[in-house]
Amino acid sequence: MFNETMKKAASAYGLDLTNRQLQQFCLFRDELVETNKVMNLTAITDDEGVAVKHMIDSLSCYDAACFPEGASVLDLGTGAGFPGLPLLIYRPDLQVTFFDSLNKRLTFLQGLTEKMGLPASFLHGRAEDMAHQKEYREAFDVVTSRAVARLPILAEWALPYVRQGGYFISLKGAQYEEEVAASKGALQILGAVVAEIRPVHLPGMDDTRAVIYMKKIKGSPKKYPRKPKAAARQPL
C-alpha cells in the first residue's frame, strides 16, 4: 500500500523513483513506524503523512546544482533521518553524515542504512562543540537541516561546517520570511549569503513552507558557534 502512496506522491511532485528506491522508501516507512512504538521518532505515522510530510518534504530541498557528484553532506539534527535519508535514497552517491545529539537515533539510522545497502557515516555530539574539531570544521559541501531551530540560531550552528562555495540548506515552515529577515546579521558574520528562497507546495497540502539556500562565500570566524548561553545572551 505504501509503495503506491509514495509513488503517487513523488509523481505529483515531479519526481521519478526507481523500483529499488520505492522499496527503500517502503523499508524506511516500515522501520520508522515500528521503531516509533518504542522510541519517539515522529508524530506522523499514516501512509499519506509519511509519504508527503516526511519523504517528499525532505526531497523538496534537492537541487542538483547544490549536490555535485559524490558531495559530502552533513544532516544536522537528523532525528529520524530527515532530510538526509530520503536524499541518500534518491542520490546514493552522496556521502551523508547523520548528525544528532541522541545516540539511539543514530543507532536506528545505522541499522536502517545497512539494511538498505547504503553507505553512510554517523556523528554523535552537539553542534556547538563538534564544529570546533578540525576534521569537521568547514569540511562539508552541504549541510542540511529540517525542524531544528530558528534560522538565526541554526545558521550559527550549521555554517561553520560548510566549506567555502558550499551550501547550508534549511527547510522552513510558515514563518520563513521572518526568520530569513532576522538572520541577515548572522549570515553576514558567518560568511554566507541567501542564494535562493524557494517556496514549496507539497502534494495535497495547503500549508506554507520554503527551502532556504545559503551559500558560503568566506570562512566563519573561529569563535563560532558559541556555547548556547553565550549565543542566547548576545544573538548574532
Secondary structure, 3 states (H helix, E strand, C coil): CHHHHHHHHHHHCCCCCCHHHHHHHHHHHHHHHHHCCCCCCCCCCCHHHHHHHHHHHHHCCCCCCCCCCCCEEEEECCCCCCCHHHHHHHCCCCEEEEEECCHHHHHHHHHHHHHHCCCCEEEECCHHHHCCCCCCCCCEEEEEEECCCCHHHHHHHHHHHEEEEEEEEEEECCCHHHHHHHCHHHHHHHCEEEEEEEEECCCCCCCCEEEEEEEECCCCCCCCCCCHHHHHHCCC
